[in-house]
Amino acid sequence: MRIGSHVSIAGGIWLAPGNAAKFGAEVFQIFSRSPHGGKVLPITPEVSLEFSKEMTKHKLDTFYIHAPYFINLASVKNNIYYGSISVIREELERGSLLGCQALMTHIGSFGELSEKEGIERVVTAVAKILNGYSGSTRFLLEMSAGAGRIVGDSFEEIAAIIFDKRIAKLNLGVCFDTCHAFTAGYDIRTAEGVAKTLSQFDKTIGLERLALVHANDSKFELGKHLDRHEHIGKGFIGLEGFRALVNHKHLSKLDWILETPKDNPKDDPENMALLKSLRG
């Protein structure tokens, strides 16, 4: 189990490894572009080389990219739908140029569509994204909290997408966000609850598809469907929940990325240290 956090690329994407190393991160996550849109700086051979040098310099070998927030693979608006498809494919290619382990994305919103129609649209989008893709960066779908008909707030919805016969062989993975899962209704406050939740995940999706953990406590109670992250142990999941999570036989083998609040420079190292103290 390696623990890190989402870090800034301000001043140049190649500065991200150094930003992660400052607080002792073992892995890290970035946006490769602004999460809200705008100008995108190319990943040139020079940028890729400098990034690689910085990874080596800071003794890091693994990082992840989070897709922009505006992605909606279920949108009925073609500019958003096809724009999302294009951006995700670009991000996978950009990640491959940088040696990124995986790219995860929020899936989108059903909006006015039925669940069946929305999932069909998502599956079609994923098939288009990965058609002809030969890069090294894996594509992960992130579990959602489910507010406002957001796609992916249940294991069954995610399974309906990744096991559709058109894309089942494409090795799609899942990013398990602890806050999202909890507010979506999965009770992970106790060892018993964690065991039950991950057993359900295994039966519905398969633990081999669970590739990354976003480690966040929750500002809201179980099943509220609200995506508001809190510092580890200070939210409604609590320390006993995270103790069970970090010691789960599968989760303990994965990389963990903190997306907890950054109110001061001590927050990330303190959250990392707390997670490490719960192991064993």
Buried (B, 14 or more C-beta within 10 A) or exposed (E): BBBBBBBEBEEEBBBBBBBBBEBBBBBBBBBBBBEEEEEBEEBEEEBBEBBBEBBEEBEBEBBBBBBBEBBBBBBBEEEBBEBBBEBBBBBBBBBBBBBBBBBBBBBBBBBEBEBEBBBBBBBBBBBBBBEEEEBEBBBBBBBBBBBEBBBBBBBEBBBBBBBBEEBEEBEBBBBBBBBBBBBBBBBBBBBEBBBBBBEBBBEBBEBEBBBBBBBBBBBBEBBBBBBBBBBBBBBBBBBBBBBBBBBBEBBBEBBBBBBBBBEEEEBBBBBBBBBBEBEE
